Every structure is written in structure tokens, then in C-alpha cells.
Amino acid sequence: MSVMMGSGEPLAKPVPASARKPFCSALPLSAKLLRLAPPGQFTRYMIVGLWNVGFGYAAYAFFTAIVSPHIPHGYLAGSLLASLVSITVAFFWYKWFVFKTRGNYWREWIRAVSVYSTVVALGLILLPPTVFLVTQVTGNPKSAPYIAGALLTVLNAGICFFGHKKISFRVA
């Protein structure tokens, strides 16, 4: 059935059922994302990512604990210091184990720093309001920076995979 204009002409030709595309693809979003990476690469990324999350969060907690007694909002300085150390450690894991590129250390490290700089900047913007919200919810301002840092780590991981794949370790 087609909708007719006042002159009796159809507004649009009906599309046969065989030519219609489903509203939503049968593949779930996770399967579509996995197809963007070569076999095993995403799995290696997740393994290294778990290490990086643990290492990065431990570095954040360490630097936050060291700096906070000496300056207000020490969690921001702790975040920056931890980022400098964690970026370099993560770079080598990704280069050697995940993306397996050869040479170009300096160029790839600069590109990795640019990807991470975006994530660090986003983290620095989102950390204060997240700390505030966590403080409001928990009523514990001392643990709020640690909880907020852990929450933002999930967002960072997703952004970093695609940034590294498309920018840091792209094959020319």
C-alpha cells in the first residue's frame, strides 16, 4: 500500500520486502567493534589493558597519597604524575605485544602521548565533578578521589584503544 498525493500519484514507491534492510543489524555492537581489530589484537589489548589499568591506578593512588598532604586538590597533581609514568610503560606494552610495530619509537611515542594527552585532559576536566559527586554520594571526601579515578578509568580504556589503533600505531 502506498500513500497517495491529491493527484493520485504515490508519494514514494513501495519497497519490496526482499529489498528492505533490518532496522538494526543482527550483529551486536561488541561484535562489530571486534571486527575492527585483527584476530587476537583486541584480546592482547584487553590483557595489556588490565595490566595498564592496575599499574596506572596504583601509580595514581601512590602519587595522590604522596602529594595530597602537601597541596590542595593533590589528586590532580597525582593524576598528572601517574600519567607521565603510566603512558611510557603502556607505550612499550602496546608497541611490543599488541600492535607489534617495528622501529619508529620516537614518532610512535609522540603519537601515543598525543592520544593519552587527550584522555588526560578529559580526565582532568571530569575528575573534579566526579570527585564532587562521589563525595556527595558516599559522604567520604578522603576516598572520593580514589573512587572517581577508578570510575573514569573505564572511559579512558575505550578511548585509548581506538586512538592507539588509528593514530599511535597505525601502519603507514
Steps between C-alpha positions, in 0.01 A plus 500: 500500500634844417398845613343703222530867427189700417562432127494124554878457461683302769735703723756224483521161338456216745819308576470123452547298819805324354680834452429637848788515741437418864467801728793375707770261386494153649858541627529647848712812544779304673535271197517799266773657713701176510495483118697828492809326644698209354443163671665493841587870502201603708561210740865605540382859548265388777776301674743790483216736584428314824867530594504869403183571697647336808839665459354839409253498786769390746722784375209744535425382854871511590560852366169626642591366845848657479392841367163557672637578847711780349268679256125557468329279242810282490309240301539719191880512537495129581307437180753693289803329656345156467411573138861581408625170640206289383502632143858391446448156655180448298670614179757220514240233577281614212789533257659163572203280591177642355567688178846343439649787305872530426720808523358851513526512882517875528225573246267235646568614856414861404177377338422286806556802722260699281231232540558481874517880530144517373395241759700674777341835414155340499581337834614828652177662386277214623688417820391798717126463430528122538682543833226741608223256403672207669547711813130587498400136454744343746545785746870413509721771345822307573406196289310696231808577281593132495148385409466773236835403347389139475170596336667714234745223414229309312432795270872550441555140389245517220627831366861383512450179299363681199747786538796264504366287217425795273774746606788370714573167332338541161684337216584754232 
